[in-house]
Amino acid sequence: MGEIRVAVVDDDRGIVRILEEILKGDQAISLTGTGYNGKEALHIIRDKDPDVMLMDLIMPGMDGIQVMETVCKELPPERRPAFIIISAVGQGSIAEDAFDLGASYYLMKPFDNDIILRRVRQAYHSRTRSRSGNLPKEKERIVHDGVLEDQVTRLIHELGVPAHIKGHQYLRNAIVIVVKCPETINSITKVLYPEIARMNHTTPSRVERSIRHAIETAWDRGRSDVFYEIFGNTIRQNKGKPTNSEFIALIADNLRLKYKIHR
């Protein structure tokens, strides 16, 4: 049996089956319960004491927010699971409500299998550290993946990167990764490009070339006032096109400052 006890609750039975298969493929994880509405989620939490709860927000009878509110009222912190919200709703206010009630992560459907397993492990280890008193006093704000990707998409669109070219997707992947893990920008050829290539079933060299093409297109066709608004004096037309790493790092820094993300 795995050391990480995980439960799954979603009113879509197909999603529950998919998540079950993903979790069963990891020997470190033990599936402790499944449910299809908020009341079943509470029953599982009270009776089976999962470490991590994968839960939808929009459910019949009692929604995910109500489940989290009830858990916060009824159970002491050491008995509350780490909540990972998996939802088709990306509205920022709903995500903020979930985070205010203690959600560790907020993932959008459709989801990536590897991301699910990674977030489960991260949520579990954060909960374990919290129980042992090893977390800093001020809780770090975690921006959920849907909001972050929406912001990245908006920024690169405003900068003039066409949505139909391959580099648009690769550039978006790169910025999201660097926002979450700033150190990857220092290993752009050894870590960042290979990771994006793996995600998109291509090669690192194609990722590099496509991002370069996307940046050149934005630089030649985009609006200079938008570049200045986002980058200030760090990039000027007379300095020439920014390198891939400069472009990615500057947008990532812009978003990290906006959301006050410290990692």
Helices and strands as residue ranges (DSSP letters): E 4-9, H 13-24, E 29-35, H 38-48, E 52-55, H 64-74, G 77-79, E 82-87, H 92-100, E 105-108, H 113-132, H 145-158, H 166-180, G 182-187, I 188-192, H 193-200, H 204-221, H 224-231, G 232-234, G 237-239, H 244-259
